[in-house]
Amino acid sequence: MEYLYEMIFKRKSMRRFNDELGVSESELQMIKNQIQGLRPLCDGIHTEVEIVNKTDTSCKRGQYCLLVYSEVKEHYLLNVGYMFEQLDLYLASMNIGVCWYGFGKTQGKHKKPLEFVIMLAFGKCLEKDFRKDMYKSKRKDVNQIWQGEVAREMANIVRFAPSSCNMQPWRIRSEENKIQVFRTTKVNSIMPQAKRPYYNSIDMGIFLCFLEIVLHKNSYNFERELFEIYNEDEEEIKIAEYRI
């Protein structure tokens, strides 16, 4: 958790990669080993991955693509975001950049009965390609996303979680001994409305990963509860509650 916390300040969504560098076979093996140790958000959801050359997909970025497949169960999109943001942060420690490539196609690759969820493009970068000052990144003001004073010292870090089209759909209410996490459905974006619940659910899993890393860093013990989603028409949909 400690090194993942440090990588929050370094990682960025990469759009350009260094073509003169390459991910080595030993680094690929390290990545595969790391994937085996990713911590799920929800037990009992089977996930699988495949690492392929980007030429085997519609992706135009990076050297490789990580294809993520999952059982379709309650919270499976949250689970994917939560698990693979851990990998995103780990790869930053190896100077390997990542782009969550939301609309990528797998060129017919399937792992039935699992469903393809998302791909992560990755490739080697230079140290200088990563963030030097996270706080210069474009994110919503703390007051837009966080209501309440409980654990508010974490807000200025967790708000830098990556999200589809930088939508930042998370909204927090903290009081007494709990932190409530909501997904807003009222965001302005170029993404079609019909696709937002899917990708924003992955985003919320990424955010929960950030939140828990920062909770651990600040020595908070917590119990987490996830909530079922019944109505996508609500302005704010409750995703999780943390009792601290």
Buried (B, 14 or more C-beta within 10 A) or exposed (E): EEEBBBBBBBBBBBEEBBEEBEBEEEBEEBBEEBBEEBEBBBEEBEBEBBBBEBEBBBBEBBBBBBBBBBBEEEBBBBBBBBBBBBBBBBBBBBBBBBBBBBEBEBEEEEBEEBEBBBBBBBBBBEEEBBBEEBEEEEBBEEEEBBBBEBBBEBBBBBBBBBBBBBBBBBBBBBEEEBBBBBBBBEBEBEBEEEBBBBBBBBBBBBBBBBBBBBBBBEEBEBEBEBBEBEEEEBEBBBBBBBEB
